[in-house]
Amino acid sequence: MADLKTIYQTLKAAKWVDLTHQIDENSPHFPALPALEKKQLFSLDDGFLVQQFSVVGQYGTHIDAPIHFVEGGRWLDEIALKDLLLPLYVVDLSQKVAENPDYQISKEDLLAFEEEHGQIEADSFVAFRSDWHKRWPSQDAIRNLDENGVQHTPGWSHEALQFLIEERQVKAVGHETLDTDSGVTAAANGGALLEEYYLLEQDRFQLEVLANLDQVPATGSLISIAFPHWEKASGSPVRAIAILPE
């Protein structure tokens, strides 16, 4: 078995890709939530620089714990540390989304992916690449509303999530949009995010508003996820990094 120093040197030699958006007071976010607020409490003239940040858990690239939607679900601090470093699969459906912004990733898409790249391993992280991250930092482009206020954004189908959870036993999923559900699906359900509820109800977590998946290969990478050690948090902005194979 390789020692930790050898593993460290191997990881340092690999290419690393930042999967998170930089956030500020103007970053796109769910409109019912307040924007980030930042103020300076002390300056270097006082001897040290201290800033205060006020931000909701679900802001920018962020993690959702099961408790975010599900009574009795796990909090962030109950997610095992070893589940924050996972094999990463990136399912590229950006061309289909370019042709249809309402596109939902299907079970058939996942089976086609496996036909080309091999079966998705248990205890892994599956990311839906839509290239929606390229619309950042425009709130209007990220939400993509029509004249009736309906979001036209891609999302996960129930069958795709069910397949990954029940048949492939993945740990988590991620996507580039604000929501798990497609915009038209949410609108058809009166705004309810039924697929997000389903995912979290199965005791999985997710990352939303991912960036730069277009720089990550379909297989062979790792995803590392970090956030403050909050007590009883339903979500948090994260720093997520993909470590690519050589």
RAJOBEL-V88524 format. One record per backbone hydrogen bond with DSSP energy under -1.0 kcal/mol. CO is the residue of the C=O (numbers start at 1). NH is the residue of the N-H. If there is no record, write none. Layout:
CO|NH, CO|NH
This chain:
3|7, 4|8, 5|9, 6|10, 7|11, 8|12, 9|13, 15|244, 17|242, 19|211, 24|27, 30|33, 37|54, 39|52, 42|50, 43|46, 43|48, 50|41, 50|42, 52|39, 54|37, 57|59, 61|238, 62|208, 63|236, 64|206, 65|68, 66|69, 66|70, 70|73, 74|67, 75|78, 76|79, 80|83, 81|84, 84|225, 86|223, 87|125, 89|127, 91|129, 93|97, 94|98, 95|99, 96|100, 100|103, 103|155, 105|157, 106|110, 107|111, 108|112, 109|113, 110|114, 111|115, 112|116, 113|117, 114|118, 124|171, 124|172, 125|89, 126|174, 127|91, 129|93, 131|134, 132|135, 133|136, 135|138, 138|142, 139|143, 140|144, 144|152, 146|149, 150|146, 153|183, 155|105, 157|161, 158|162, 159|163, 160|164, 161|165, 162|166, 163|167, 163|168, 164|170, 169|123, 171|205, 172|126, 173|207, 174|128, 175|210, 177|209, 180|156, 182|186, 183|187, 184|188, 185|189, 186|191, 187|190, 189|192, 192|194, 193|197, 194|198, 195|199, 196|200, 197|201, 198|202, 199|204, 200|203, 205|173, 206|64, 207|175, 208|62, 212|215, 213|216, 218|90, 221|88, 222|243, 223|86, 224|241, 226|239, 228|230, 233|76, 234|65, 236|63, 239|226, 240|19, 241|224, 242|17, 243|222
